[in-house]
Amino acid sequence: SADLKLLEEATISVCKSLVEKNPRTGNLGSLIKVFLSRTKELKISAECQNHLFIWQAHNALFIICCLLKVFISRMSEEELQLHFTYEEK
């Protein structure tokens, strides 16, 4: 759709930068780990109508989806694996 195309064009420089730096920083993996660790709280937040937490979780998932789309479309499987095997030095 047109909106998706505009989003991709607006974020391409950020995505390229993340693709270059992520093997050294592990930022994408960290974002995914934080999101997964907080998913347990989503049900409670929904029951308590904590809209701020739900909104933050939604945005984190949206960012992860957008980044993974870029990563998957631009990398081989081996390159993609490097982005998820970061080990702190």
N, C-alpha and C positions, 0 to 999 in steps of 0.2 A: 504494500500500500504506500501511498505518498508520505504518510506520517512516519512510517518505518524508514523510508529512504532519507527523509530529513534528519531523523535521529542518527542514523549511521553516518551521514555526512558531518553532522555536528560533533560527533564523538570520535571520529577516526584518529585524530592526533593523540587523544588520550589513550585510546586502545593500542595504537602503535607503540607509544611510550611504555605502556604496561607490558606489552609483548617483549620488548627489549629488556626491561629491568626485572621482570618477574622471576626469571631463573635465579637471580642474585638476592632478591628481596623476599620472595615467597608470599607476596601480598594477596594474590588470588586464593591460594590455599588457606591463608589465614582468614580471609573473608568467609570462605565456605565453612571453615571450622567454627567460626563464631556464629554464623547463621544456624548451623546444625545444632550447636549447643543450646541455642536460645529457642529452638522449635518447641521444646517441652513447655515453655511458658506461653505459647500461643493460645492453647485451649483455655488456660486460666485467664489470659488477657481478654479473650472473646467473652467469657462468662462474666467478667468484671467490666466489660465494655471499655477496656483500656485502648482507646483508638490510637493513641500515640505509638504504643508498642507495635500494634498491628500494622500501622502505616510504615514504621521503620522496617519491620520484617518484610513487608511487601516491597519496599524500595530496595532492600538488600537482595532479595530474590530476583527482582527485575534487573539489577546491575549484574548479578552473576549470570543470568540468562543472556544478556546482551554481550558480555565479555566472552562467554563460552561460544557464542555464535561466531564471533570474530576469530577466536582461537581455532575453532574446528574448521572454519572455511579457509584459513590461511596456513595451516601447519599440517605436517605429516603426523602420524600417530606417535612416532618416536619423539618428535619435537614437543608434542602436546604432553607426553608423559613427563618430560623434564620440568614442566611447569607445576606438576603435582608431587614431585619427589624432592623438593627443597629440604635440605638439612642445614640447620644453623651451624656455622663454623665457629 
